[in-house]
Amino acid sequence: MTDLSAFPITRRWPAAHPDRLQLYSSPTPNGVKVSIMLEEIGLPYEPHRIDIGADETWTEEFLSLNPNGKIPAIIDPEGPGGKPLGLFESGAILLYLAEKSGEFLPRDPALRYETVQWVFFQMAAVGPMFGQLGFFHKFAGREIEDKRPLERYRSETKRLLGVLEKRLDGRQWIMGGEYSIADISLLGWVRNLIGFYGARELVEYDTLENVPAWLERGLARPAVQRGLEIPKRS
């Protein structure tokens, strides 16, 4: 049996199946990137729900795997060279799983880097900007009288949606005819923007054509539907 005792996180969240990939996550836009990817590639894994509301990401055990205190994180018992590998940052995990499985990342070097650039676009721009809009529109930021921060993130979110709208013109997926980790990285964030954050009207989402059609196609995938609910909410 695989021994994961070298990873302190397993003391708080024990592995019932240590021979499977261990996922430490929550069904947030960042978290579901990895659960969707795992469902898409069919790699056996064991999910552990990390309660963000209870500050479980700041426990000593979780920080031992991700010192930045954010979900998701994984332990792959069959990492490079057959040795267990711990990994954090959702974009890095997507790349790792794509290379491990040989799926959802083009083999052609030029197309591969083009795909990676769109994953980085999500990590560097879409995630931070959409998240800030959510804070100032839905959460505690609403109480701030100065509305300039909200307007800043609203306008930037609209601009980023415009970038996606233009990219998807004449394309089924971000990379054209092939679904990839670029799509997986973005689906949860766009869904969250108009759903959980309630910003549909704020960003004039319904004036777009390509992005809504792309989101609908993505959400229709069975693996996406499953991944959006993993780990299960309590």
ZADO-1210 file (C-alpha; in nm, 4 decimals, padded with zeros to 6 digits):
<atoms>
<atom x="00.0000" y="00.0000" z="00.0000" code="MET" pos="1"/>
<atom x="00.1209" y="00.3511" z="-00.0822" code="THR" pos="2"/>
<atom x="00.2575" y="00.5381" z="00.2191" code="ASP" pos="3"/>
<atom x="00.1575" y="00.9060" z="00.2338" code="LEU" pos="4"/>
<atom x="00.2637" y="00.9604" z="00.5959" code="SER" pos="5"/>
<atom x="00.5368" y="01.2021" z="00.4830" code="ALA" pos="6"/>
<atom x="00.2587" y="01.4514" z="00.4068" code="PHE" pos="7"/>
<atom x="00.1280" y="01.6048" z="00.7342" code="PRO" pos="8"/>
<atom x="-00.2006" y="01.6989" z="00.5675" code="ILE" pos="9"/>
<atom x="-00.2992" y="01.3317" z="00.5697" code="THR" pos="10"/>
<atom x="-00.3122" y="01.3383" z="00.9500" code="ARG" pos="11"/>
<atom x="-00.6070" y="01.5779" z="00.9430" code="ARG" pos="12"/>
<atom x="-00.7621" y="01.4411" z="00.6226" code="TRP" pos="13"/>
<atom x="-00.6665" y="01.0709" z="00.6188" code="PRO" pos="14"/>
<atom x="-00.6543" y="00.8890" z="00.2872" code="ALA" pos="15"/>
<atom x="-00.8970" y="00.6000" z="00.2714" code="ALA" pos="16"/>
<atom x="-00.7439" y="00.5093" z="-00.0659" code="HIS" pos="17"/>
<atom x="-00.3776" y="00.6178" z="-00.0524" code="PRO" pos="18"/>
<atom x="-00.3115" y="00.4611" z="-00.3918" code="ASP" pos="19"/>
<atom x="-00.5406" y="00.7235" z="-00.5514" code="ARG" pos="20"/>
<atom x="-00.4686" y="01.0879" z="-00.6189" code="LEU" pos="21"/>
<atom x="-00.5720" y="01.2964" z="-00.3175" code="GLN" pos="22"/>
<atom x="-00.7645" y="01.6185" z="-00.3850" code="LEU" pos="23"/>
<atom x="-00.7964" y="01.8859" z="-00.1175" code="TYR" pos="24"/>
<atom x="-01.0489" y="02.1381" z="-00.2379" code="SER" pos="25"/>
<atom x="-01.3844" y="02.3114" z="-00.2225" code="SER" pos="26"/>
<atom x="-01.6359" y="02.3728" z="-00.5061" code="PRO" pos="27"/>
<atom x="-01.5214" y="02.7281" z="-00.5825" code="THR" pos="28"/>
<atom x="-01.4238" y="02.8549" z="-00.9304" code="PRO" pos="29"/>
<atom x="-01.0609" y="02.7652" z="-00.8601" code="ASN" pos="30"/>
<atom x="-01.1410" y="02.4372" z="-00.6904" code="GLY" pos="31"/>
<atom x="-01.3676" y="02.2998" z="-00.9612" code="VAL" pos="32"/>
<atom x="-01.0977" y="02.3388" z="-01.2260" code="LYS" pos="33"/>
<atom x="-00.9229" y="02.0370" z="-01.0808" code="VAL" pos="34"/>
<atom x="-01.2317" y="01.8283" z="-01.0017" code="SER" pos="35"/>
<atom x="-01.3626" y="01.8880" z="-01.3562" code="ILE" pos="36"/>
<atom x="-01.0265" y="01.7899" z="-01.5018" code="MET" pos="37"/>
<atom x="-01.0119" y="01.4738" z="-01.2909" code="LEU" pos="38"/>
<atom x="-01.3645" y="01.3800" z="-01.3976" code="GLU" pos="39"/>
<atom x="-01.2765" y="01.4460" z="-01.7620" code="GLU" pos="40"/>
<atom x="-00.9634" y="01.2285" z="-01.7642" code="ILE" pos="41"/>
<atom x="-01.1100" y="00.9528" z="-01.5452" code="GLY" pos="42"/>
<atom x="-00.8103" y="00.9303" z="-01.3114" code="LEU" pos="43"/>
<atom x="-00.9078" y="00.7643" z="-00.9801" code="PRO" pos="44"/>
<atom x="-00.8978" y="01.0168" z="-00.6981" code="TYR" pos="45"/>
<atom x="-01.0172" y="01.0754" z="-00.3448" code="GLU" pos="46"/>
<atom x="-01.1658" y="01.4201" z="-00.2696" code="PRO" pos="47"/>
<atom x="-01.1342" y="01.5884" z="00.0691" code="HIS" pos="48"/>
<atom x="-01.3541" y="01.8898" z="00.1359" code="ARG" pos="49"/>
<atom x="-01.1647" y="02.1820" z="00.2840" code="ILE" pos="50"/>
<atom x="-01.3984" y="02.4171" z="00.4713" code="ASP" pos="51"/>
<atom x="-01.2878" y="02.7655" z="00.3706" code="ILE" pos="52"/>
<atom x="-01.5478" y="02.9258" z="00.5957" code="GLY" pos="53"/>
<atom x="-01.3939" y="02.7492" z="00.8954" code="ALA" pos="54"/>
<atom x="-01.0433" y="02.8679" z="00.7928" code="ASP" pos="55"/>
<atom x="-00.9227" y="02.5130" z="00.7387" code="GLU" pos="56"/>
<atom x="-00.6787" y="02.6325" z="00.4736" code="THR" pos="57"/>
<atom x="-00.4882" y="02.8116" z="00.7485" code="TRP" pos="58"/>
<atom x="-00.4371" y="02.5038" z="00.9619" code="THR" pos="59"/>
<atom x="-00.0855" y="02.3731" z="01.0084" code="GLU" pos="60"/>
<atom x="-00.1722" y="02.0561" z="00.8186" code="GLU" pos="61"/>
<atom x="-00.3057" y="02.2319" z="00.5117" code="PHE" pos="62"/>
<atom x="-00.0231" y="02.4846" z="00.5066" code="LEU" pos="63"/>
<atom x="00.2221" y="02.1962" z="00.5017" code="SER" pos="64"/>
<atom x="00.0988" y="02.1214" z="00.1476" code="LEU" pos="65"/>
<atom x="00.0216" y="02.4753" z="00.0327" code="ASN" pos="66"/>
<atom x="00.2043" y="02.7455" z="00.2286" code="PRO" pos="67"/>
<atom x="-00.0118" y="03.0054" z="00.0527" code="ASN" pos="68"/>
<atom x="-00.3228" y="02.8706" z="00.2267" code="GLY" pos="69"/>
<atom x="-00.5430" y="02.8360" z="-00.0808" code="LYS" pos="70"/>
<atom x="-00.7355" y="02.5513" z="-00.2396" code="ILE" pos="71"/>
<atom x="-00.6988" y="02.3368" z="-00.4427" code="PRO" pos="72"/>
<atom x="-00.3993" y="02.1166" z="-00.3732" code="ALA" pos="73"/>
<atom x="-00.3227" y="01.7558" z="-00.4573" code="ILE" pos="74"/>
<atom x="-00.1006" y="01.4661" z="-00.3672" code="ILE" pos="75"/>
<atom x="-00.0325" y="01.2240" z="-00.6502" code="ASP" pos="76"/>
<atom x="00.0953" y="00.8929" z="-00.5065" code="PRO" pos="77"/>
<atom x="00.2301" y="00.8091" z="-00.8527" code="GLU" pos="78"/>
<atom x="00.4185" y="01.1256" z="-00.9349" code="GLY" pos="79"/>
<atom x="00.7282" y="01.1568" z="-01.1535" code="PRO" pos="80"/>
<atom x="00.9547" y="00.8564" z="-01.1100" code="GLY" pos="81"/>
<atom x="00.6791" y="00.6757" z="-00.9225" code="GLY" pos="82"/>
<atom x="00.7283" y="00.8940" z="-00.6140" code="LYS" pos="83"/>
<atom x="00.4463" y="01.0833" z="-00.4390" code="PRO" pos="84"/>
<atom x="00.4168" y="01.4471" z="-00.5441" code="LEU" pos="85"/>
<atom x="00.2391" y="01.7296" z="-00.3640" code="GLY" pos="86"/>
<atom x="00.1261" y="02.0217" z="-00.5782" code="LEU" pos="87"/>
<atom x="-00.0695" y="02.3456" z="-00.5344" code="PHE" pos="88"/>
<atom x="-00.1955" y="02.6262" z="-00.7621" code="GLU" pos="89"/>
<atom x="-00.4855" y="02.5273" z="-00.9866" code="SER" pos="90"/>
<atom x="-00.3135" y="02.6260" z="-01.3111" code="GLY" pos="91"/>
<atom x="-00.0060" y="02.4201" z="-01.2272" code="ALA" pos="92"/>
<atom x="-00.2262" y="02.1246" z="-01.1350" code="ILE" pos="93"/>
<atom x="-00.4163" y="02.1498" z="-01.4655" code="LEU" pos="94"/>
<atom x="-00.0894" y="02.1433" z="-01.6589" code="LEU" pos="95"/>
<atom x="00.0392" y="01.8522" z="-01.4535" code="TYR" pos="96"/>
<atom x="-00.2759" y="01.6446" z="-01.5040" code="LEU" pos="97"/>
<atom x="-00.2870" y="01.7271" z="-01.8749" code="ALA" pos="98"/>
<atom x="00.0700" y="01.6075" z="-01.9206" code="GLU" pos="99"/>
<atom x="00.0177" y="01.3046" z="-01.6973" code="LYS" pos="100"/>
<atom x="-00.2932" y="01.1942" z="-01.8872" code="SER" pos="101"/>
<atom x="-00.1977" y="01.3164" z="-02.2331" code="GLY" pos="102"/>
<atom x="-00.5386" y="01.4849" z="-02.2636" code="GLU" pos="103"/>
<atom x="-00.6738" y="01.8376" z="-02.3162" code="PHE" pos="104"/>
<atom x="-00.3360" y="01.9880" z="-02.4046" code="LEU" pos="105"/>
<atom x="-00.2240" y="01.9846" z="-02.7707" code="PRO" pos="106"/>
<atom x="00.0902" y="01.7889" z="-02.8529" code="ARG" pos="107"/>
<atom x="00.1978" y="02.0379" z="-03.1198" code="ASP" pos="108"/>
<atom x="00.4420" y="02.2719" z="-02.9404" code="PRO" pos="109"/>
<atom x="00.2979" y="02.5936" z="-03.0845" code="ALA" pos="110"/>
<atom x="-00.0602" y="02.4968" z="-02.9997" code="LEU" pos="111"/>
<atom x="00.0515" y="02.3775" z="-02.6587" code="ARG" pos="112"/>
<atom x="00.1944" y="02.7173" z="-02.5687" code="TYR" pos="113"/>
<atom x="-00.1082" y="02.8917" z="-02.7147" code="GLU" pos="114"/>
<atom x="-00.3265" y="02.6856" z="-02.4818" code="THR" pos="115"/>
<atom x="-00.1024" y="02.7578" z="-02.1848" code="VAL" pos="116"/>
<atom x="-00.1213" y="03.1313" z="-02.2506" code="GLN" pos="117"/>
<atom x="-00.4999" y="03.1209" z="-02.2142" code="TRP" pos="118"/>
<atom x="-00.4673" y="02.9306" z="-01.8874" code="VAL" pos="119"/>
<atom x="-00.2315" y="03.2053" z="-01.7681" code="PHE" pos="120"/>
<atom x="-00.4848" y="03.4645" z="-01.8907" code="PHE" pos="121"/>
<atom x="-00.7394" y="03.3093" z="-01.6576" code="GLN" pos="122"/>
<atom x="-00.4964" y="03.2882" z="-01.3675" code="MET" pos="123"/>
<atom x="-00.3549" y="03.6401" z="-01.4023" code="ALA" pos="124"/>
<atom x="-00.6617" y="03.8346" z="-01.5149" code="ALA" pos="125"/>
<atom x="-01.0002" y="03.6620" z="-01.5091" code="VAL" pos="126"/>
<atom x="-00.9750" y="03.5058" z="-01.1641" code="GLY" pos="127"/>
<atom x="-00.8447" y="03.8118" z="-00.9766" code="PRO" pos="128"/>
<atom x="-01.0728" y="04.0605" z="-01.1531" code="MET" pos="129"/>
<atom x="-01.3909" y="03.8521" z="-01.1350" code="PHE" pos="130"/>
<atom x="-01.3165" y="03.7738" z="-00.7713" code="GLY" pos="131"/>
<atom x="-01.2745" y="04.1406" z="-00.6814" code="GLN" pos="132"/>
<atom x="-01.5970" y="04.2261" z="-00.8623" code="LEU" pos="133"/>
<atom x="-01.7715" y="03.9588" z="-00.6567" code="GLY" pos="134"/>
<atom x="-01.6345" y="04.1068" z="-00.3352" code="PHE" pos="135"/>
<atom x="-01.7436" y="04.4622" z="-00.4109" code="PHE" pos="136"/>
<atom x="-02.0782" y="04.3618" z="-00.5630" code="HIS" pos="137"/>
<atom x="-02.1963" y="04.0751" z="-00.3424" code="LYS" pos="138"/>
<atom x="-01.9971" y="04.0648" z="-00.0206" code="PHE" pos="139"/>
<atom x="-01.8608" y="04.3111" z="00.2375" code="ALA" pos="140"/>
<atom x="-01.7377" y="04.5495" z="-00.0303" code="GLY" pos="141"/>
<atom x="-02.0978" y="04.6562" z="-00.0921" code="ARG" pos="142"/>
<atom x="-02.0839" y="04.8552" z="00.2301" code="GLU" pos="143"/>
<atom x="-01.8031" y="05.0779" z="00.1018" code="ILE" pos="144"/>
<atom x="-01.9493" y="05.4164" z="00.0110" code="GLU" pos="145"/>
<atom x="-01.6830" y="05.4935" z="-00.2461" code="ASP" pos="146"/>
<atom x="-01.8032" y="05.3052" z="-00.5554" code="LYS" pos="147"/>
<atom x="-01.4880" y="05.3631" z="-00.7575" code="ARG" pos="148"/>
<atom x="-01.3450" y="05.0177" z="-00.6709" code="PRO" pos="149"/>
<atom x="-01.6652" y="04.8479" z="-00.7867" code="LEU" pos="150"/>
<atom x="-01.6647" y="05.0481" z="-01.1089" code="GLU" pos="151"/>
<atom x="-01.2999" y="04.9649" z="-01.1669" code="ARG" pos="152"/>
<atom x="-01.3618" y="04.5906" z="-01.1409" code="TYR" pos="153"/>
<atom x="-01.6897" y="04.6101" z="-01.3319" code="ARG" pos="154"/>
<atom x="-01.5257" y="04.7808" z="-01.6280" code="SER" pos="155"/>
<atom x="-01.2274" y="04.5466" z="-01.6228" code="GLU" pos="156"/>
<atom x="-01.4541" y="04.2409" z="-01.6031" code="THR" pos="157"/>
<atom x="-01.6515" y="04.3685" z="-01.9019" code="LYS" pos="158"/>
<atom x="-01.3258" y="04.4197" z="-02.0901" code="ARG" pos="159"/>
<atom x="-01.2091" y="04.0655" z="-02.0138" code="LEU" pos="160"/>
<atom x="-01.5440" y="03.9237" z="-02.1239" code="LEU" pos="161"/>
<atom x="-01.4914" y="04.1187" z="-02.4455" code="GLY" pos="162"/>
<atom x="-01.1541" y="03.9492" z="-02.4916" code="VAL" pos="163"/>
<atom x="-01.3210" y="03.6100" z="-02.4555" code="LEU" pos="164"/>
<atom x="-01.6068" y="03.7133" z="-02.6835" code="GLU" pos="165"/>
<atom x="-01.3618" y="03.8043" z="-02.9580" code="LYS" pos="166"/>
<atom x="-01.1528" y="03.4908" z="-02.9065" code="ARG" pos="167"/>
<atom x="-01.4604" y="03.2683" z="-02.9348" code="LEU" pos="168"/>
<atom x="-01.5834" y="03.4299" z="-03.2555" code="ASP" pos="169"/>
<atom x="-01.6012" y="03.1418" z="-03.5025" code="GLY" pos="170"/>
<atom x="-01.4627" y="02.8985" z="-03.2417" code="ARG" pos="171"/>
<atom x="-01.6441" y="02.6299" z="-03.0465" code="GLN" pos="172"/>
<atom x="-01.3816" y="02.6273" z="-02.7735" code="TRP" pos="173"/>
<atom x="-01.0967" y="02.8585" z="-02.6711" code="ILE" pos="174"/>
<atom x="-00.8568" y="02.6617" z="-02.8919" code="MET" pos="175"/>
<atom x="-01.1019" y="02.6156" z="-03.1779" code="GLY" pos="176"/>
<atom x="-01.2492" y="02.2721" z="-03.2321" code="GLY" pos="177"/>
<atom x="-01.0734" y="02.1034" z="-02.9394" code="GLU" pos="178"/>
<atom x="-01.1820" y="02.1367" z="-02.5769" code="TYR" pos="179"/>
<atom x="-00.8788" y="02.1976" z="-02.3548" code="SER" pos="180"/>
<atom x="-00.7528" y="02.3000" z="-02.0132" code="ILE" pos="181"/>
<atom x="-00.8026" y="02.6593" z="-02.1271" code="ALA" pos="182"/>
<atom x="-01.1784" y="02.5991" z="-02.1256" code="ASP" pos="183"/>
<atom x="-01.1631" y="02.4072" z="-01.7980" code="ILE" pos="184"/>
<atom x="-00.9795" y="02.6945" z="-01.6312" code="SER" pos="185"/>
<atom x="-01.2427" y="02.9499" z="-01.7376" code="LEU" pos="186"/>
<atom x="-01.5798" y="02.7741" z="-01.7166" code="LEU" pos="187"/>
<atom x="-01.6209" y="02.7938" z="-01.3400" code="GLY" pos="188"/>
<atom x="-01.5293" y="03.1605" z="-01.3268" code="TRP" pos="189"/>
<atom x="-01.7750" y="03.2741" z="-01.5940" code="VAL" pos="190"/>
<atom x="-02.0472" y="03.0562" z="-01.4404" code="ARG" pos="191"/>
<atom x="-01.9776" y="03.2039" z="-01.0975" code="ASN" pos="192"/>
<atom x="-01.9807" y="03.5598" z="-01.2288" code="LEU" pos="193"/>
<atom x="-02.3375" y="03.5452" z="-01.3549" code="ILE" pos="194"/>
<atom x="-02.4599" y="03.2926" z="-01.0977" code="GLY" pos="195"/>
<atom x="-02.3222" y="03.3108" z="-00.7450" code="PHE" pos="196"/>
<atom x="-02.1924" y="03.6674" z="-00.7795" code="TYR" pos="197"/>
<atom x="-02.5190" y="03.7836" z="-00.9354" code="GLY" pos="198"/>
<atom x="-02.3367" y="04.0180" z="-01.1754" code="ALA" pos="199"/>
<atom x="-02.5172" y="03.9258" z="-01.4973" code="ARG" pos="200"/>
<atom x="-02.6851" y="04.2634" z="-01.5456" code="GLU" pos="201"/>
<atom x="-02.3943" y="04.4566" z="-01.3946" code="LEU" pos="202"/>
<atom x="-02.1552" y="04.3384" z="-01.6686" code="VAL" pos="203"/>
<atom x="-02.4225" y="04.3323" z="-01.9427" code="GLU" pos="204"/>
<atom x="-02.3616" y="03.9637" z="-01.9981" code="TYR" pos="205"/>
<atom x="-02.6678" y="03.9193" z="-02.2188" code="ASP" pos="206"/>
<atom x="-02.5257" y="04.1562" z="-02.4806" code="THR" pos="207"/>
<atom x="-02.2662" y="03.8865" z="-02.5577" code="LEU" pos="208"/>
<atom x="-02.3234" y="03.6004" z="-02.7996" code="GLU" pos="209"/>
<atom x="-02.0157" y="03.3793" z="-02.8139" code="ASN" pos="210"/>
<atom x="-01.9375" y="03.3580" z="-02.4428" code="VAL" pos="211"/>
<atom x="-02.2883" y="03.2470" z="-02.3352" code="PRO" pos="212"/>
<atom x="-02.2975" y="02.9833" z="-02.6105" code="ALA" pos="213"/>
<atom x="-01.9530" y="02.8571" z="-02.5061" code="TRP" pos="214"/>
<atom x="-02.0556" y="02.8435" z="-02.1400" code="LEU" pos="215"/>
<atom x="-02.3689" y="02.6488" z="-02.2282" code="GLU" pos="216"/>
<atom x="-02.1648" y="02.3971" z="-02.4278" code="ARG" pos="217"/>
<atom x="-01.9192" y="02.3577" z="-02.1431" code="GLY" pos="218"/>
<atom x="-02.1831" y="02.3134" z="-01.8748" code="LEU" pos="219"/>
<atom x="-02.3541" y="02.0472" z="-02.0870" code="ALA" pos="220"/>
<atom x="-02.0525" y="01.8174" z="-02.0524" code="ARG" pos="221"/>
<atom x="-02.1293" y="01.5397" z="-01.7982" code="PRO" pos="222"/>
<atom x="-01.7799" y="01.5595" z="-01.6460" code="ALA" pos="223"/>
<atom x="-01.8235" y="01.9334" z="-01.5922" code="VAL" pos="224"/>
<atom x="-02.1566" y="01.8817" z="-01.4185" code="GLN" pos="225"/>
<atom x="-02.0029" y="01.6223" z="-01.1884" code="ARG" pos="226"/>
<atom x="-01.6910" y="01.8257" z="-01.1205" code="GLY" pos="227"/>
<atom x="-01.8882" y="02.1341" z="-01.0209" code="LEU" pos="228"/>
<atom x="-02.0241" y="01.9453" z="-00.7190" code="GLU" pos="229"/>
<atom x="-01.6957" y="01.7935" z="-00.5954" code="ILE" pos="230"/>
<atom x="-01.6105" y="01.7897" z="-00.3103" code="PRO" pos="231"/>
<atom x="-01.9678" y="01.7772" z="-00.1871" code="LYS" pos="232"/>
<atom x="-02.0825" y="02.0731" z="00.0183" code="ARG" pos="233"/>
<atom x="-02.1798" y="01.9897" z="00.3745" code="SER" pos="234"/>
</atoms>
